[in-house]
Amino acid sequence: MIFFKRKDKNIDSKMTKFKDFVFSSYLSPWYFKDSTPNLGQNLNWKHSSDSGMIKLMNNKDCLGLIDTYCYLKPINNEYFLFWVRGTTKIELYKSQDLQPIQKEIDIIKNLKDSKQKYYFNCAPIDKIEYFFDLYQTELTYNFPETFKSIDEIIQVNDINGMYRDFKDGTHNTAIVSLQPKYSKIILYPQDWFNRDDTIDFGYQWITRADRNNRTGKIHIQGIRIDEYILDDTNRQIIK
């Protein structure tokens, strides 16, 4: 997975052409700025030019270090979900558990040496990890009780093995709908994107998606592509 970065470090995290709609997941570094995503009072995001990482700051204390291509989804001011693009592990954290990071320079070096994407000085209160078999698009999943209060988690992810007719040039971007209350995970290959030979993959890419609770439709947003609404198949866009 190689995507090209924008020259600007972030864009308006709430910016969307859709009226009365706000995306609820945030991809680093593009959608992180000041108090967005919001994890509670006096918590702010700071871009570090030295390390290239984003720091979660509480006044002068650093509570988190995040590299590129990480997603954060606040559940409320008390809890948030965290995952890395291209992986299927999702962690649930409690904001009040975050502790100041000691020896920050050493931690950053260890992250870069080990190619880890993030560090919080606390353990997640729970986590899940899912796996799809080849060509599988739906599975039953036993979510832990800590996830059962979450209606839906929608990811943009990169999943291999989605197409039986795969050929060179076919991409692997998918929308993944995780539904803890229904013990279900559904995979929607983005056919409109993956099968379009005019797309410059890596330069143009889908960054995030969310469901519009009013219409039930999934909205998507990307870099160097327009914003779209998916049709009823969730594999094609409404044109």
Order of alpha helices (4+ residues) and beta strands (2+ residues): beta-beta-beta-beta-beta-beta-beta-alpha-beta-beta-beta-beta-beta-beta-alpha-beta-beta-beta
